Amino acid sequence: MQWLAPQSRFILKTFFKRNYDVLSSNGQTMVNRMMLGVDIAALIALFSWL
């Protein structure tokens, strides 16, 4: 799930003013999973709208 790290880092820094790199490995994994969930929800919403 490390391929989601750049997106997670950007979202945390831009919207929440937090630093992704200081999180523990469990914290980084949790944030990556949340980003994956948000991405999937956005795709479902997009395709249901079409």
MMTF fields as JSON, N, C-alpha, C and O atoms, coordinates in Angstrom:
{
  "mmtfVersion": "1.0.0",
  "mmtfProducer": "UNKNOWN",
  "numBonds": 199,
  "numAtoms": 200,
  "numGroups": 50,
  "numChains": 1,
  "numModels": 1,
  "chainsPerModel": [1],
  "groupsPerChain": [50],
  "chainIdList": ["A"],
  "bondAtomList": [4, 2, 8, 6, 12, 10, 16, 14, 20, 18, 24, 22, 28, 26, 32, 30, 36, 34, 40, 38, 44, 42, 48, 46, 52, 50, 56, 54, 60, 58, 64, 62, 68, 66, 72, 70, 76, 74, 80, 78, 84, 82, 88, 86, 92, 90, 96, 94, 100, 98, 104, 102, 108, 106, 112, 110, 116, 114, 120, 118, 124, 122, 128, 126, 132, 130, 136, 134, 140, 138, 144, 142, 148, 146, 152, 150, 156, 154, 160, 158, 164, 162, 168, 166, 172, 170, 176, 174, 180, 178, 184, 182, 188, 186, 192, 190, 196, 194],
  "bondOrderList": [1, 1, 1, 1, 1, 1, 1, 1, 1, 1, 1, 1, 1, 1, 1, 1, 1, 1, 1, 1, 1, 1, 1, 1, 1, 1, 1, 1, 1, 1, 1, 1, 1, 1, 1, 1, 1, 1, 1, 1, 1, 1, 1, 1, 1, 1, 1, 1, 1],
  "groupList": [{"groupName": "MET", "atomNameList": ["N", "CA", "C", "O"], "elementList": ["N", "C", "C", "O"], "formalChargeList": [0, 0, 0, 0], "bondAtomList": [1, 0, 2, 1, 3, 2], "bondOrderList": [1, 1, 2], "singleLetterCode": "M", "chemCompType": "L-PEPTIDE LINKING"}, {"groupName": "GLN", "atomNameList": ["N", "CA", "C", "O"], "elementList": ["N", "C", "C", "O"], "formalChargeList": [0, 0, 0, 0], "bondAtomList": [1, 0, 2, 1, 3, 2], "bondOrderList": [1, 1, 2], "singleLetterCode": "Q", "chemCompType": "L-PEPTIDE LINKING"}, {"groupName": "TRP", "atomNameList": ["N", "CA", "C", "O"], "elementList": ["N", "C", "C", "O"], "formalChargeList": [0, 0, 0, 0], "bondAtomList": [1, 0, 2, 1, 3, 2], "bondOrderList": [1, 1, 2], "singleLetterCode": "W", "chemCompType": "L-PEPTIDE LINKING"}, {"groupName": "LEU", "atomNameList": ["N", "CA", "C", "O"], "elementList": ["N", "C", "C", "O"], "formalChargeList": [0, 0, 0, 0], "bondAtomList": [1, 0, 2, 1, 3, 2], "bondOrderList": [1, 1, 2], "singleLetterCode": "L", "chemCompType": "L-PEPTIDE LINKING"}, {"groupName": "ALA", "atomNameList": ["N", "CA", "C", "O"], "elementList": ["N", "C", "C", "O"], "formalChargeList": [0, 0, 0, 0], "bondAtomList": [1, 0, 2, 1, 3, 2], "bondOrderList": [1, 1, 2], "singleLetterCode": "A", "chemCompType": "L-PEPTIDE LINKING"}, {"groupName": "PRO", "atomNameList": ["N", "CA", "C", "O"], "elementList": ["N", "C", "C", "O"], "formalChargeList": [0, 0, 0, 0], "bondAtomList": [1, 0, 2, 1, 3, 2], "bondOrderList": [1, 1, 2], "singleLetterCode": "P", "chemCompType": "L-PEPTIDE LINKING"}, {"groupName": "SER", "atomNameList": ["N", "CA", "C", "O"], "elementList": ["N", "C", "C", "O"], "formalChargeList": [0, 0, 0, 0], "bondAtomList": [1, 0, 2, 1, 3, 2], "bondOrderList": [1, 1, 2], "singleLetterCode": "S", "chemCompType": "L-PEPTIDE LINKING"}, {"groupName": "ARG", "atomNameList": ["N", "CA", "C", "O"], "elementList": ["N", "C", "C", "O"], "formalChargeList": [0, 0, 0, 0], "bondAtomList": [1, 0, 2, 1, 3, 2], "bondOrderList": [1, 1, 2], "singleLetterCode": "R", "chemCompType": "L-PEPTIDE LINKING"}, {"groupName": "PHE", "atomNameList": ["N", "CA", "C", "O"], "elementList": ["N", "C", "C", "O"], "formalChargeList": [0, 0, 0, 0], "bondAtomList": [1, 0, 2, 1, 3, 2], "bondOrderList": [1, 1, 2], "singleLetterCode": "F", "chemCompType": "L-PEPTIDE LINKING"}, {"groupName": "ILE", "atomNameList": ["N", "CA", "C", "O"], "elementList": ["N", "C", "C", "O"], "formalChargeList": [0, 0, 0, 0], "bondAtomList": [1, 0, 2, 1, 3, 2], "bondOrderList": [1, 1, 2], "singleLetterCode": "I", "chemCompType": "L-PEPTIDE LINKING"}, {"groupName": "LYS", "atomNameList": ["N", "CA", "C", "O"], "elementList": ["N", "C", "C", "O"], "formalChargeList": [0, 0, 0, 0], "bondAtomList": [1, 0, 2, 1, 3, 2], "bondOrderList": [1, 1, 2], "singleLetterCode": "K", "chemCompType": "L-PEPTIDE LINKING"}, {"groupName": "THR", "atomNameList": ["N", "CA", "C", "O"], "elementList": ["N", "C", "C", "O"], "formalChargeList": [0, 0, 0, 0], "bondAtomList": [1, 0, 2, 1, 3, 2], "bondOrderList": [1, 1, 2], "singleLetterCode": "T", "chemCompType": "L-PEPTIDE LINKING"}, {"groupName": "ASN", "atomNameList": ["N", "CA", "C", "O"], "elementList": ["N", "C", "C", "O"], "formalChargeList": [0, 0, 0, 0], "bondAtomList": [1, 0, 2, 1, 3, 2], "bondOrderList": [1, 1, 2], "singleLetterCode": "N", "chemCompType": "L-PEPTIDE LINKING"}, {"groupName": "TYR", "atomNameList": ["N", "CA", "C", "O"], "elementList": ["N", "C", "C", "O"], "formalChargeList": [0, 0, 0, 0], "bondAtomList": [1, 0, 2, 1, 3, 2], "bondOrderList": [1, 1, 2], "singleLetterCode": "Y", "chemCompType": "L-PEPTIDE LINKING"}, {"groupName": "ASP", "atomNameList": ["N", "CA", "C", "O"], "elementList": ["N", "C", "C", "O"], "formalChargeList": [0, 0, 0, 0], "bondAtomList": [1, 0, 2, 1, 3, 2], "bondOrderList": [1, 1, 2], "singleLetterCode": "D", "chemCompType": "L-PEPTIDE LINKING"}, {"groupName": "VAL", "atomNameList": ["N", "CA", "C", "O"], "elementList": ["N", "C", "C", "O"], "formalChargeList": [0, 0, 0, 0], "bondAtomList": [1, 0, 2, 1, 3, 2], "bondOrderList": [1, 1, 2], "singleLetterCode": "V", "chemCompType": "L-PEPTIDE LINKING"}, {"groupName": "GLY", "atomNameList": ["N", "CA", "C", "O"], "elementList": ["N", "C", "C", "O"], "formalChargeList": [0, 0, 0, 0], "bondAtomList": [1, 0, 2, 1, 3, 2], "bondOrderList": [1, 1, 2], "singleLetterCode": "G", "chemCompType": "PEPTIDE LINKING"}],
  "groupTypeList": [0, 1, 2, 3, 4, 5, 1, 6, 7, 8, 9, 3, 10, 11, 8, 8, 10, 7, 12, 13, 14, 15, 3, 6, 6, 12, 16, 1, 11, 0, 15, 12, 7, 0, 0, 3, 16, 15, 14, 9, 4, 4, 3, 9, 4, 3, 8, 6, 2, 3],
  "groupIdList": [1, 2, 3, 4, 5, 6, 7, 8, 9, 10, 11, 12, 13, 14, 15, 16, 17, 18, 19, 20, 21, 22, 23, 24, 25, 26, 27, 28, 29, 30, 31, 32, 33, 34, 35, 36, 37, 38, 39, 40, 41, 42, 43, 44, 45, 46, 47, 48, 49, 50],
  "secStructList": [7, 4, 4, 4, 2, 2, 2, 2, 2, 2, 2, 2, 2, 2, 2, 1, 7, 7, 7, 4, 4, 4, 1, 7, 2, 2, 2, 2, 2, 2, 2, 2, 2, 2, 2, 2, 2, 2, 2, 2, 2, 2, 2, 2, 2, 2, 2, 2, 2, 7],
  "xCoordList": [0.813, 0.0, 0.856, 0.338, 2.14, 3.012, 2.82, 3.281, 2.161, 1.902, 0.882, 0.733, 0.175, -0.753, -0.091, -0.708, 1.148, 1.836, 1.924, 1.678, 2.256, 2.309, 0.962, 0.918, -0.125, -1.441, -1.779, -2.288, -1.502, -1.781, -0.97, -1.481, 0.296, 1.169, 0.629, 0.609, 0.194, -0.338, -1.629, -1.784, -2.55, -3.834, -3.619, -4.217, -2.773, -2.531, -1.883, -2.268, -0.905, -0.204, -1.084, -1.035, -1.889, -2.684, -3.928, -4.187, -4.687, -5.98, -5.953, -6.727, -5.072, -5.087, -3.859, -3.768, -2.914, -1.689, -0.938, -0.45, -0.857, -0.148, 0.979, 0.93, 1.986, 3.128, 2.998, 3.006, 2.879, 2.719, 3.943, 3.819, 5.118, 6.35, 6.605, 7.382, 5.983, 6.216, 5.244, 5.361, 4.288, 3.359, 4.075, 5.051, 3.588, 4.13, 3.737, 2.906, 4.321, 3.992, 2.522, 1.885, 1.978, 0.551, -0.303, -1.334, 0.11, -0.612, -0.583, -1.592, 0.576, 0.686, -0.195, -0.841, -0.222, -1.07, -2.539, -3.305, -2.934, -4.327, -4.701, -5.776, -3.819, -4.095, -4.166, -5.019, -3.28, -3.315, -4.618, -5.195, -5.085, -6.354, -7.521, -8.449, -7.487, -8.549, -8.552, -9.621, -7.374, -7.29, -7.836, -8.518, -7.542, -8.067, -9.587, -10.26, -10.132, -11.582, -12.216, -13.265, -11.583, -12.097, -12.046, -12.976, -10.96, -10.847, -11.937, -12.552, -12.172, -13.2, -14.581, -15.394, -14.848, -16.143, -16.334, -17.436, -15.279, -15.374, -15.65, -16.443, -15.001, -15.252, -16.683, -17.334, -17.166, -18.546, -19.518, -20.474, -19.278, -20.156, -20.104, -21.131, -18.917, -18.775, -19.522, -20.252, -19.34, -19.984, -21.479, -22.219, -21.943, -23.389, -24.046, -25.226, -23.293, -23.818, -23.949, -24.836, -23.063, -23.125, -24.28, -24.531],
  "yCoordList": [-1.196, 0.0, 1.26, 2.366, 1.1, 2.275, 3.135, 4.277, 2.622, 3.434, 4.531, 5.455, 4.447, 5.503, 6.587, 7.613, 6.37, 7.311, 8.731, 9.675, 8.941, 10.324, 11.053, 12.236, 10.354, 10.973, 11.279, 12.357, 10.343, 10.541, 11.706, 12.526, 11.768, 12.854, 14.206, 15.165, 14.288, 15.532, 15.952, 17.118, 15.017, 15.328, 15.795, 16.782, 15.093, 15.484, 16.858, 17.679, 17.107, 18.39, 19.541, 20.626, 19.321, 20.396, 20.721, 21.886, 19.714, 19.961, 19.927, 20.63, 19.119, 18.937, 19.515, 19.478, 20.05, 20.662, 19.713, 20.119, 18.447, 17.434, 16.855, 16.895, 16.322, 15.741, 14.219, 13.584, 13.651, 12.201, 11.442, 10.341, 12.02, 11.308, 11.094, 10.207, 11.869, 11.68, 10.683, 10.362, 10.186, 9.181, 7.848, 7.562, 7.039, 5.692, 4.861, 5.285, 3.705, 2.864, 2.448, 2.33, 2.224, 1.902, 3.095, 2.922, 4.289, 5.492, 5.707, 6.075, 5.477, 5.623, 4.6, 4.924, 3.369, 2.339, 2.718, 2.534, 3.245, 3.657, 4.784, 4.757, 5.773, 6.886, 6.394, 6.842, 5.481, 4.919, 4.176, 4.292, 3.416, 2.696, 3.66, 3.433, 4.732, 5.733, 6.39, 6.634, 6.683, 7.275, 6.304, 6.719, 5.024, 4.024, 3.981, 3.893, 4.04, 4.057, 5.283, 5.185, 6.44, 7.673, 7.576, 8.0, 7.017, 6.857, 5.934, 6.229, 4.824, 3.876, 4.516, 4.36, 5.238, 5.913, 6.957, 7.101, 7.683, 8.684, 8.021, 8.529, 6.898, 6.182, 5.659, 5.755, 5.109, 4.611, 5.755, 5.617, 6.883, 8.049, 8.557, 8.927, 8.577, 9.044, 8.138, 8.616, 6.829, 5.91, 5.805, 5.531, 6.015, 5.976, 7.247, 7.233, 8.327, 9.57, 9.49, 10.111, 8.722, 8.584, 7.69, 7.427],
  "zCoordList": [0.0, 0.0, 0.0, 0.159, -0.175, -0.175, -1.422, -1.452, -2.437, -3.631, -3.341, -4.14, -2.206, -1.816, -0.971, -0.685, -0.576, 0.317, -0.254, 0.496, -1.529, -2.033, -1.946, -1.611, -2.245, -2.149, -0.691, -0.384, 0.198, 1.614, 2.168, 2.93, 1.777, 2.229, 1.761, 2.533, 0.505, -0.045, 0.659, 1.024, 0.851, 1.485, 2.925, 3.353, 3.669, 5.063, 5.149, 5.982, 4.294, 4.356, 3.889, 4.467, 2.849, 2.264, 3.079, 3.379, 3.435, 4.066, 5.59, 6.239, 6.162, 7.606, 8.304, 9.531, 7.526, 8.065, 9.005, 10.06, 8.602, 9.376, 8.53, 7.3, 9.197, 8.505, 8.498, 9.552, 7.328, 7.162, 7.649, 8.184, 7.467, 7.749, 9.238, 9.595, 10.109, 11.547, 12.159, 13.341, 11.382, 11.888, 12.067, 11.374, 12.997, 13.15, 11.932, 11.129, 11.8, 10.644, 10.685, 9.639, 11.884, 11.99, 11.577, 10.927, 11.943, 11.55, 10.054, 9.453, 9.447, 8.0, 7.285, 6.289, 7.789, 7.194, 7.307, 6.361, 8.463, 8.654, 7.694, 7.095, 7.546, 6.642, 5.198, 4.432, 4.827, 3.471, 3.212, 2.13, 4.194, 4.028, 3.932, 3.156, 4.707, 4.62, 3.248, 2.687, 2.697, 1.362, 0.315, -0.622, 0.47, -0.463, -0.379, -1.406, 0.821, 0.998, 0.367, -0.269, 0.541, -0.067, -1.589, -2.274, -2.116, -3.575, -4.117, -5.142, -3.432, -3.877, -3.8, -4.711, -2.709, -2.569, -3.667, -4.197, -4.012, -5.071, -6.42, -7.213, -6.677, -7.938, -8.009, -9.049, -6.908, -6.888, -7.119, -7.883, -6.464, -6.65, -8.081, -8.651, -8.66, -10.035, -10.999, -11.867, -10.849, -11.783, -11.562, -12.507, -10.343, -10.117, -10.67, -11.019, -10.747, -11.293, -12.808, -13.393, -13.442, -14.898, -15.239, -16.415]
}
